Amino acid sequence: MAAPSFTPPGHSVRRLWPSDRPAIQDYFLRLDPETRANRFMGPVGEAGVLAYATRVTAGEGVVFGAFVEGTLRGLGELRPAGAHVFGLGAVAEAAFAVEREFRRRGIGTALFARIARAARNRGVASLHVRCLAGNQPMIRLAAKLGADLHTDAHQAEGDVALAQPTPFSLWYETIAEAYDFTLSVVQPPVRTEEAA
């Protein structure tokens, strides 16, 4: 799969850093119970999501956020899948969620494209996706982006084959990372009143 560069109008997607932790906590607390369960493959309470939010940017892999008017409204993660010696390995896993009120605006597609591009440029050949069988938005998105999905009574999972990186894609990724870091410093996320 070619990793398209797609950012819908009014949205921005960038890498998240430890300094984004308050916005990440706000985001997870705003997720409705169904979206939260879909993201974590089961029910998770406030204490669980807050604990996860404090360490999400410190783990292996890369985390991206989708911002609407400066507020984090979607979050995607690229994590190693299985044993690896260096980096992410040949297979990595993608996981993400978008707040219910901000779906069907291209945010999920933009997050998935950014995750795929980052995976490709880190030597990942296959991007694994897994979700609950009832998570139709994720199943539709994964299928649209070329995932070979297999569904049983409980979950759906599949893989998206990624192209090898090119000198240009590696250069672009380097520039995007520098830009993302600069944005995180110059334009920190807005904290919402309902979660703050």
N, C-alpha and C positions, 0 to 999 in steps of 0.2 A: 504494500500500500504506500502510495506517495503520501507524505505528511503535508497536507495542505496548510497554508497559512490563512487562517480565517479569524477575523475579529468582527463581530457584528457591530453595527452602529450603536453608539452610546455605551459600549462595554469595553473593558480593557482586561487583558489576561497577563499576569506577570508571576514570576517566581515569588514565593513567600519565604520570609526569613524569620529568625527568632524574634526580631523586633516587632513582627506582626502578631505576636501571641494574643494581645487583647482583642484584636479584630477577629482572630480565629475562634477565640472563646465565645465572643458575641455571636458569631455565625452559627456555631454548633448549638448554642442555646436557643437560637431562633428557629431551628429546624423543627417542623411538626413531628409528632411521634411516628407517623408512617414513613416519612422521608428519612428520619434518623434510623429506623429499623431497616429500611432498604439499604442505607449506606453501610451499616455495621452487620448486616445479615442476621439481625435479631434485635429485640428491644434493648435499649441502653438508656439509663437514667441520666439526670443532670450531672451527678457526681462522676459518672463514667465518662461522659463527653468532656467534662472539664479536665479530668486527668489526661485523657487522650490529647486534648488541645494543647496542654502544656508541653507535650513532648513530640508533637507531630512534625515539627520542623527540625528536630534534633536527630531523628532516626535516619536509617539508610535510605537513600533515594532522594527524590525531589518532590516538592509540593508547590502547586500553582493555585492562584486565586483569580476568580473572575469578579471584577468590580463594576458596579453600576453607580454612577454619581458618587464615587469615592468609597462606597460601602461594599464590603465583601459579601457576595451573594451566591457564589459557587466555589467549591474547593475540589481540586483533583490531586491525586497522589500517584506517583510512579515509584514502585517498590520492587526490590529483588524478589523473585519467585524461586524458592529452593536454594540449594547450595551454590555458592559462587566464590571465586578466589579473589577477584578484583573487580570493582565497579558493580554494576547491576547483574552481569552475567548475560547469557544468550536469551534468556526468557525473563521477562519482568511482568509485574501485575499493575493494572491501572484500576483505580477506584475513585469515584467522585460522586458528588451530589450537588444539586442546585435547589435553592429555596423554591417552594411550590409557586409562590406568586411571580417568580421570575423565569419560569419554564416557558418553553415554546418561543424563545426569543433568540435562539442560537447559542446560548451560553454553554450548554452541554457539548455541542459540536466544537465550539472554540476551545474548551478545556481539553477535549479528547484530542484535537489536532495538536495542541501545544504539548500534551503528554507524549503523543506519538513522535513528534519531532524531537523532543528531548531524549526519548528512548532510542530512536534511530541513531542519534549522534553520540550516544553512549555505548554503541555496539550491540544493542538489543535487536535480535532478529524476529522475535515473536512476542507480542504484547497480549497477555492473558487478561480476560475480563470474566468476572463472576458476579452474579446477582441472584436475588430471590426470584423464583419462578413467576411471582405476581408483579414484579417490577417491570411493567410494560414499557415505560419511557426508556429505561436503560436497554431493554431487549431490542426495541426499535432502533435506538441510536447505534448500538453495537452492530446490528445487522446492516444498517445503512452505511456504516464505515467499513464493512467487509469482514466482520468477524464470522467465523464458522462456528455457529452456536449449536449446542446440544442441551436440551432441556429435559429434566425429569420432574417429578412431583414437587420437589423442594427448591431446586435451583436451576439456573441456566449458566452455562459457561462455554467459553470458546477462546479462539486466538485470532489475532490480526497479524498477518505477516508484514514485516517492515522491510523497506529497501535498505541497502547498505548506505552508510554515510558517504558523502562526496566532499571534496575540499570546500566547495561553496557552502554546503549545508553545515559543515563544522565551523566555518568562518561566521556564518549567519548566527549560529547558536552562541558563539562567543560574544558577538555584538549584543544579542538579545539578553544574555545573562548580565552583561555590564549595564545595559539600559534598565533591566528589571531592578537591579540593585540600586541604581541611581534614583529610580522612581520611588523605591521604598524609603529612601532617605529624604528626598525632596518633597514627596507628596504622600505622607503617611495616611493609612486608611481612616475613614470617618467612623467613629463609634456611634452606634445607634442608641437612642434613648430607651427603647424597649428592652435592650439587653444590658445596658450599662448600669 
